[in-house]
Amino acid sequence: MEEDKIRQALLKKALGYEIDEVVSEYNLDQGGQEILSKKKVTKKHYAPDISAAKLLLERFYRTYEDKVLSMSDEELEREQERLEELLKKGENDGDS
């Protein structure tokens, strides 16, 4: 899914990441063929990006309050039942 790819890219940029940067040099041999003469691999660090983090949170991770405000009456009733069950289970676990 494209949305998942976007989310993963934003997450990577928001958290920062490292990559291996490869620089290769080639020379020609007597037959005119390219041969690898030098190869340098360095780690390149990309710092976390606060703009990407903000966008990620705003776009993909709405707060619970935002979710509740956008729920229909039926969804709110199901959520209420779910929370009541969690409370009952918590009360029963506390009695043991």
N, C-alpha and C positions, 0 to 999 in steps of 0.2 A: 504494500500500500504506500502511496506517495506520502500520506500524512505521517506514517510511521517513520519513513526516511527523513522527513523534515524534522520530526521530533528528535530523532537520534542525532542528526547533525547539529541541531540547536543545543542539545544536551552536551555533546562533545565540546562545542565552542564555549558554552557556559561554564563548564568545569575545567577547561584547559586540557591540553594534551601534548604529547611528544611524538615526533615522527623521526625516522631515520632519513637524513638527506644524503643522497648518493651523488658524488661528482666523479665522473669517469673521464679519463684521457686516453685517446687512442693515437697510435702511430701507424705508419704504413710500413709493411715489410718489403723485402726486395721484389716480391711478386705483386705488389700493389694492394695487398689485402690489409684491412684494418686489424690491428692487434691491440688488445688492452695493455696499456703501459702503466697506468696508475688508477687506483680506485680509492676514494676517500669517503668514508661513512662517518657522518657526525649526527648527533642527536640535536634536533631543533625543538625548542620548547615554545609552545604558544600558551600565554597566560590566560586565565579565565576572563571571559568577556561579560561584564555586568549587563550590557544591553541585551545580549543573547539570553542571559538568565532571566531578566525582566520579561522579555517577550515570551519565553518558554512558560513562565509562571502565569502570565496573563492569558495566553492562548490555550494552553493545554492542561493546566492544573488550576482549575477554578477552586475557590474556597468552598467549604461545606455550606456556608451561608448563601453563597451565590447559587449553589445547586438547589438548596431548599427553596429559595425565592423563585426559581424557574420551574418548580414541580407543579404538576396538575394536582387537583384534589385527590384523585385516586392514588397518585404516587405518594402524596403526603400521608394518606391513610396507611399505605403499605409500609412507609418509613416509620410511622408511629408504632405500628404493630411490631416491626423488626426491633425497634429500640426498647419496647416494653418487654419483649422476649429476652433481650440481652440483660435488662435489669433483673428480671425474674431469675435468670440463670446465675447472675452475679450474686443475688441474695441467697440462692440455694447453695452455691459454692462456698459462701461465707459461713453457712451454718455447720459445715462439716468439721 
